[in-house]
Structures are given as structure tokens and as C-alpha cells.
Amino acid sequence: MGGRVGISVTLEVVCGKWKGLILWKLLKDESMRFNALRRSLDGNISSRILARELKQLMNDGLVERIDHQTVPPHVEYRLSPYGRSTASFLHAMNQWGIKHQEELEAAQPYPDRAGDESTS
């Protein structure tokens, strides 16, 4: 590792706006076609960005591309066996996110009134 802290390596590989979500979807759905994966991300990711993120995840050994050699083309993406090793910390991140959201909501019971001086 050359002196790099493990968490920094992990964050470099799985963080960003989309990589964690892509891994999470593939963990939940086993394998997905490109457009199904894109739709599952609420369609908020462009095809170009999704292709780039998948390529990076494949280069890191976390995702596999399965080409069924059919006409028309049928390609799916799934977590590699190594990619499945992310399951424990993806679940932990999901649980932490749920708890954090609950904490935020409890601390601000009226978020639509934040900064509204007229209600005081």
C-alpha cells in the first residue's frame, strides 16, 4: 500500500456520486442490463457517466461485464466475487445513512420553516 491509509484507498475506489449507488444496486439485483441499471438510478445519470463509472469499477475488479453473445446484443453487469466483499461496508453505510437522516429530521422537525422568521 506504500503508506496509504486503507480508508483513503477505499474512498478512492467506491466513492463519488455514483459508484457506491451502482455497487449497491448490483448487490441488491444480482445482475442488470445497462439501461435497467441507469433507470434504477432514477435516470439522473447520463449514459456516458454510467459507462465511465462501470469501466472504472471493472478496472478495479469489482464489477464484471457479461456479454451473452446474442443478436441483438445482451450485456449485463454484476458484482464480481471480489466486488461482493463490499457488501458489509455498503450495508453499514446504508444503515448509517438511514440513522443520520433520522437524526437530521429529529433535529429539524419543520424543515420547510427553516429560516422563516415570521413563525417566531
C-alpha positions in Angstrom: 0.0 0.0 0.0 3.0 2.3 0.2 2.0 4.1 3.3 -1.5 5.0 2.1 -4.2 4.7 4.7 -6.8 2.0 3.9 -9.8 4.3 4.2 -8.3 6.6 1.5 -7.9 3.7 -0.9 -11.4 2.6 -0.2 -12.9 6.1 -0.7 -10.9 6.5 -3.9 -12.4 3.2 -5.3 -16.0 3.3 -4.2 -16.9 7.0 -3.5 -18.1 9.7 -5.7 -21.7 10.5 -6.7 -22.4 7.2 -8.4 -20.0 4.3 -7.6 -21.5 3.5 -4.2 -25.0 3.5 -5.7 -24.0 1.3 -8.6 -22.4 -1.2 -6.3 -25.5 -1.1 -4.0 -27.9 -1.7 -6.9 -25.8 -4.6 -8.2 -25.6 -6.0 -4.7 -29.4 -6.0 -4.5 -30.3 -7.0 -8.0 -27.6 -9.6 -8.8 -27.1 -8.6 -12.5 -28.5 -5.8 -14.5 -28.6 -4.6 -18.1 -27.1 -1.2 -18.7 -30.4 0.7 -19.2 -32.1 -1.1 -16.3 -29.2 0.0 -14.1 -29.4 3.5 -15.4 -33.2 3.6 -14.8 -32.7 2.2 -11.3 -30.5 5.2 -10.5 -33.6 7.3 -11.2 -32.3 8.2 -14.6 -30.3 11.0 -13.2 -27.1 9.6 -14.6 -26.1 10.1 -18.2 -25.2 7.0 -20.3 -21.7 8.4 -20.7 -21.1 8.8 -17.0 -22.6 5.4 -16.2 -20.3 3.8 -18.8 -17.3 5.6 -17.3 -18.2 4.5 -13.8 -18.8 0.9 -14.8 -15.4 0.8 -16.6 -13.6 2.1 -13.6 -15.4 -0.4 -11.3 -14.4 -3.2 -13.8 -10.8 -2.0 -13.8 -10.8 -2.2 -10.0 -12.1 -5.7 -10.2 -15.4 -5.0 -8.5 -17.8 -5.4 -11.5 -18.0 -7.9 -14.3 -19.5 -7.4 -17.8 -21.3 -10.4 -19.1 -21.8 -10.5 -22.9 -24.3 -13.2 -23.8 -23.1 -13.1 -27.5 -26.6 -12.7 -28.9 -28.2 -10.6 -31.6 -29.4 -8.1 -30.6 -26.6 -7.6 -28.0 -27.5 -8.6 -24.5 -24.9 -7.4 -22.0 -25.3 -7.5 -18.2 -23.3 -6.2 -15.3 -22.8 -7.9 -11.9 -20.6 -7.7 -8.9 -17.5 -9.9 -9.2 -16.8 -12.2 -6.3 -14.3 -9.6 -5.1 -17.0 -6.9 -5.6 -19.2 -8.9 -3.2 -16.6 -8.2 -0.5 -18.0 -4.6 -0.4 -21.4 -5.9 1.0 -20.6 -5.5 4.7 -19.5 -1.9 4.4 -22.2 -1.0 1.9 -24.8 -2.3 4.4 -23.1 -0.4 7.2 -23.1 2.8 5.1 -26.7 2.4 4.2 -27.7 1.9 7.9 -25.6 4.9 9.0 -27.3 7.0 6.3 -30.7 6.0 7.5 -29.8 6.8 11.1 -28.2 10.1 10.1 -31.3 11.1 8.1 -33.5 10.3 11.1 -31.2 12.4 13.3 -31.4 15.3 10.9 -35.2 15.1 10.8 -35.5 14.9 14.6 -33.3 18.0 15.0 -35.3 19.9 12.4 -38.9 18.9 12.7 -40.1 21.7 10.4 -37.5 21.9 7.6 -39.9 23.9 5.4 -39.8 26.6 8.1 -36.0 26.8 8.4 -35.0 30.4 8.4 -38.6 31.7 8.4 -38.7 34.5 10.9 -42.4 35.1 10.6 -43.3 31.9 12.6 -41.5 33.0 15.7 
